Amino acid sequence: MEKGLSCNVSIHEEELNGKKVFVAECVDLGISDFGENLNEALSNLKKGINLLLEESPEKKESLFNPEPLMITRVFL
């Protein structure tokens, strides 16, 4: 990813074909990917983001955010 670009990522576990996987979602671009572990999920997501930005460079505008949004969990 280009220097100065950053995005907010949400990560959660899901079950896929009876197996737990990690799902990483770029909230800013609406893109997600998964992996067998956290590092694999993030790596796959980065590849997907780079491919998306190659095809749609105008989407980079939303990633020049110097302050990342804090994502937290609210218990009800």
Backbone as JSON Lines, residues from 0, in Angstrom:
{"i":0,"aa":"M","n":[0.84,-1.17,0.0],"ca":[0.0,0.0,0.0],"c":[0.89,1.24,0.0]}
{"i":1,"aa":"E","n":[0.46,2.28,-0.65],"ca":[1.18,3.52,-0.77],"c":[1.42,4.16,0.6]}
{"i":2,"aa":"K","n":[2.57,4.84,0.75],"ca":[2.86,5.52,2.0],"c":[1.82,6.61,2.25]}
{"i":3,"aa":"G","n":[1.37,6.74,3.49],"ca":[0.37,7.73,3.83],"c":[-1.05,7.21,3.76]}
{"i":4,"aa":"L","n":[-1.22,6.04,3.18],"ca":[-2.55,5.44,3.11],"c":[-2.75,4.52,4.31]}
{"i":5,"aa":"S","n":[-3.93,4.57,4.86],"ca":[-4.27,3.63,5.93],"c":[-5.77,3.38,5.89]}
{"i":6,"aa":"C","n":[-6.19,2.29,6.47],"ca":[-7.61,1.99,6.51],"c":[-7.95,1.32,7.82]}
{"i":7,"aa":"N","n":[-9.21,1.39,8.17],"ca":[-9.71,0.75,9.39],"c":[-10.09,-0.68,9.04]}
{"i":8,"aa":"V","n":[-9.68,-1.6,9.89],"ca":[-9.92,-3.02,9.65],"c":[-10.64,-3.64,10.84]}
{"i":9,"aa":"S","n":[-11.66,-4.39,10.55],"ca":[-12.4,-5.14,11.56],"c":[-12.08,-6.62,11.34]}
{"i":10,"aa":"I","n":[-11.81,-7.34,12.43],"ca":[-11.47,-8.76,12.31],"c":[-12.38,-9.57,13.24]}
{"i":11,"aa":"H","n":[-12.9,-10.65,12.7],"ca":[-13.72,-11.55,13.51],"c":[-13.54,-12.98,13.02]}
{"i":12,"aa":"E","n":[-13.99,-13.93,13.82],"ca":[-13.93,-15.34,13.45],"c":[-15.27,-15.78,12.9]}
{"i":13,"aa":"E","n":[-15.21,-16.65,11.92],"ca":[-16.41,-17.27,11.34],"c":[-16.11,-18.74,11.12]}
{"i":14,"aa":"E","n":[-17.15,-19.49,10.86],"ca":[-16.99,-20.89,10.52],"c":[-17.24,-21.05,9.03]}
{"i":15,"aa":"L","n":[-16.32,-21.71,8.35],"ca":[-16.42,-21.94,6.91],"c":[-16.18,-23.42,6.66]}
{"i":16,"aa":"N","n":[-17.2,-24.11,6.17],"ca":[-17.11,-25.55,5.92],"c":[-16.65,-26.32,7.16]}
{"i":17,"aa":"G","n":[-17.19,-25.93,8.31],"ca":[-16.87,-26.62,9.56],"c":[-15.52,-26.26,10.15]}
{"i":18,"aa":"K","n":[-14.87,-25.25,9.62],"ca":[-13.54,-24.85,10.09],"c":[-13.57,-23.37,10.46]}
{"i":19,"aa":"K","n":[-12.92,-23.0,11.58],"ca":[-12.86,-21.6,11.97],"c":[-11.85,-20.86,11.11]}
{"i":20,"aa":"V","n":[-12.24,-19.68,10.64],"ca":[-11.34,-18.82,9.87],"c":[-11.45,-17.4,10.43]}
{"i":21,"aa":"F","n":[-10.42,-16.61,10.17],"ca":[-10.42,-15.2,10.54],"c":[-10.83,-14.4,9.31]}
{"i":22,"aa":"V","n":[-11.76,-13.47,9.51],"ca":[-12.23,-12.6,8.43],"c":[-11.77,-11.19,8.75]}
{"i":23,"aa":"A","n":[-11.05,-10.58,7.81],"ca":[-10.57,-9.21,7.95],"c":[-11.32,-8.35,6.94]}
{"i":24,"aa":"E","n":[-11.92,-7.27,7.42],"ca":[-12.71,-6.39,6.56],"c":[-12.19,-4.96,6.65]}
{"i":25,"aa":"C","n":[-11.93,-4.38,5.48],"ca":[-11.57,-2.96,5.4],"c":[-12.87,-2.18,5.39]}
{"i":26,"aa":"V","n":[-13.16,-1.55,6.5],"ca":[-14.42,-0.83,6.68],"c":[-14.53,0.32,5.69]}
{"i":27,"aa":"D","n":[-13.41,0.99,5.4],"ca":[-13.4,2.17,4.54],"c":[-13.72,1.85,3.08]}
{"i":28,"aa":"L","n":[-13.33,0.66,2.61],"ca":[-13.51,0.31,1.2],"c":[-14.59,-0.74,0.98]}
{"i":29,"aa":"G","n":[-15.07,-1.35,2.06],"ca":[-16.09,-2.38,1.91],"c":[-15.57,-3.64,1.26]}
{"i":30,"aa":"I","n":[-14.34,-4.02,1.59],"ca":[-13.73,-5.22,1.02],"c":[-13.27,-6.12,2.17]}
{"i":31,"aa":"S","n":[-13.36,-7.42,1.98],"ca":[-12.92,-8.34,3.03],"c":[-12.24,-9.55,2.42]}
{"i":32,"aa":"D","n":[-11.51,-10.26,3.27],"ca":[-10.87,-11.52,2.88],"c":[-10.69,-12.32,4.16]}
{"i":33,"aa":"F","n":[-10.24,-13.56,4.02],"ca":[-10.11,-14.43,5.19],"c":[-8.84,-15.23,5.13]}
{"i":34,"aa":"G","n":[-8.51,-15.89,6.23],"ca":[-7.35,-16.76,6.3],"c":[-7.49,-17.7,7.48]}
{"i":35,"aa":"E","n":[-6.62,-18.7,7.51],"ca":[-6.65,-19.68,8.59],"c":[-6.15,-19.1,9.91]}
{"i":36,"aa":"N","n":[-5.36,-18.02,9.82],"ca":[-4.9,-17.34,11.03],"c":[-4.94,-15.83,10.79]}
{"i":37,"aa":"L","n":[-4.69,-15.07,11.82],"ca":[-4.8,-13.62,11.75],"c":[-3.86,-13.02,10.7]}
{"i":38,"aa":"N","n":[-2.6,-13.47,10.7],"ca":[-1.63,-12.93,9.74],"c":[-2.03,-13.22,8.29]}
{"i":39,"aa":"E","n":[-2.52,-14.41,8.05],"ca":[-2.95,-14.79,6.7],"c":[-4.15,-13.95,6.25]}
{"i":40,"aa":"A","n":[-5.09,-13.74,7.16],"ca":[-6.26,-12.93,6.83],"c":[-5.85,-11.5,6.48]}
{"i":41,"aa":"L","n":[-4.96,-10.92,7.28],"ca":[-4.5,-9.54,7.01],"c":[-3.69,-9.46,5.71]}
{"i":42,"aa":"S","n":[-2.86,-10.44,5.47],"ca":[-2.07,-10.48,4.23],"c":[-2.99,-10.57,3.01]}
{"i":43,"aa":"N","n":[-3.97,-11.44,3.08],"ca":[-4.92,-11.6,1.97],"c":[-5.72,-10.31,1.75]}
{"i":44,"aa":"L","n":[-6.1,-9.65,2.86],"ca":[-6.83,-8.4,2.74],"c":[-5.98,-7.33,2.07]}
{"i":45,"aa":"K","n":[-4.71,-7.22,2.47],"ca":[-3.81,-6.22,1.86],"c":[-3.68,-6.46,0.36]}
{"i":46,"aa":"K","n":[-3.55,-7.71,-0.04],"ca":[-3.47,-8.03,-1.48],"c":[-4.74,-7.59,-2.2]}
{"i":47,"aa":"G","n":[-5.88,-7.87,-1.58],"ca":[-7.16,-7.48,-2.18],"c":[-7.3,-5.97,-2.29]}
{"i":48,"aa":"I","n":[-6.87,-5.26,-1.25],"ca":[-6.93,-3.8,-1.28],"c":[-6.04,-3.25,-2.39]}
{"i":49,"aa":"N","n":[-4.83,-3.77,-2.5],"ca":[-3.92,-3.31,-3.56],"c":[-4.5,-3.56,-4.95]}
{"i":50,"aa":"L","n":[-5.12,-4.71,-5.15],"ca":[-5.76,-5.0,-6.44],"c":[-6.91,-4.03,-6.71]}
{"i":51,"aa":"L","n":[-7.71,-3.77,-5.69],"ca":[-8.83,-2.85,-5.83],"c":[-8.34,-1.45,-6.2]}
{"i":52,"aa":"L","n":[-7.28,-0.99,-5.53],"ca":[-6.76,0.35,-5.78],"c":[-6.08,0.47,-7.16]}
{"i":53,"aa":"E","n":[-5.54,-0.63,-7.65],"ca":[-4.99,-0.63,-9.02],"c":[-6.1,-0.42,-10.04]}
{"i":54,"aa":"E","n":[-7.24,-1.07,-9.81],"ca":[-8.37,-0.99,-10.73],"c":[-9.19,0.28,-10.56]}
{"i":55,"aa":"S","n":[-9.23,0.8,-9.33],"ca":[-10.04,1.99,-9.02],"c":[-9.22,2.97,-8.19]}
{"i":56,"aa":"P","n":[-8.24,3.64,-8.81],"ca":[-7.35,4.52,-8.05],"c":[-8.07,5.67,-7.34]}
{"i":57,"aa":"E","n":[-9.26,6.02,-7.8],"ca":[-10.01,7.11,-7.16],"c":[-10.41,6.76,-5.72]}
{"i":58,"aa":"K","n":[-10.42,5.48,-5.39],"ca":[-10.79,5.04,-4.04],"c":[-9.69,5.37,-3.03]}
{"i":59,"aa":"K","n":[-8.49,5.72,-3.5],"ca":[-7.41,6.09,-2.59],"c":[-7.77,7.32,-1.77]}
{"i":60,"aa":"E","n":[-8.61,8.19,-2.31],"ca":[-8.99,9.42,-1.62],"c":[-9.5,9.15,-0.2]}
{"i":61,"aa":"S","n":[-10.27,8.08,-0.03],"ca":[-10.84,7.79,1.28],"c":[-9.82,7.22,2.26]}
{"i":62,"aa":"L","n":[-8.6,6.95,1.79],"ca":[-7.59,6.34,2.66],"c":[-6.53,7.31,3.16]}
{"i":63,"aa":"F","n":[-6.64,8.59,2.81],"ca":[-5.7,9.6,3.29],"c":[-6.23,10.2,4.59]}
{"i":64,"aa":"N","n":[-6.45,9.36,5.56],"ca":[-7.0,9.78,6.84],"c":[-5.89,9.67,7.88]}
{"i":65,"aa":"P","n":[-5.38,10.8,8.4],"ca":[-4.28,10.73,9.35],"c":[-4.67,10.13,10.7]}
{"i":66,"aa":"E","n":[-5.94,10.22,11.05],"ca":[-6.42,9.71,12.33],"c":[-7.29,8.48,12.1]}
{"i":67,"aa":"P","n":[-6.82,7.29,12.48],"ca":[-7.67,6.11,12.29],"c":[-8.87,6.14,13.22]}
{"i":68,"aa":"L","n":[-9.95,5.63,12.74],"ca":[-11.17,5.5,13.53],"c":[-10.98,4.37,14.54]}
{"i":69,"aa":"M","n":[-11.4,4.59,15.77],"ca":[-11.28,3.54,16.76],"c":[-12.51,2.63,16.68]}
{"i":70,"aa":"I","n":[-12.28,1.36,16.57],"ca":[-13.36,0.39,16.54],"c":[-13.33,-0.35,17.87]}
{"i":71,"aa":"T","n":[-14.47,-0.44,18.51],"ca":[-14.55,-1.08,19.8],"c":[-15.78,-1.97,19.88]}
{"i":72,"aa":"R","n":[-15.89,-2.69,20.94],"ca":[-17.04,-3.58,21.14],"c":[-17.89,-3.0,22.25]}
{"i":73,"aa":"V","n":[-19.18,-2.99,22.04],"ca":[-20.13,-2.52,23.04],"c":[-20.9,-3.73,23.54]}
{"i":74,"aa":"F","n":[-20.85,-3.98,24.82],"ca":[-21.58,-5.1,25.42],"c":[-22.93,-4.64,25.9]}
{"i":75,"aa":"L","n":[-23.98,-5.34,25.52],"ca":[-25.34,-4.99,25.91],"c":[-25.9,-5.95,26.94]}
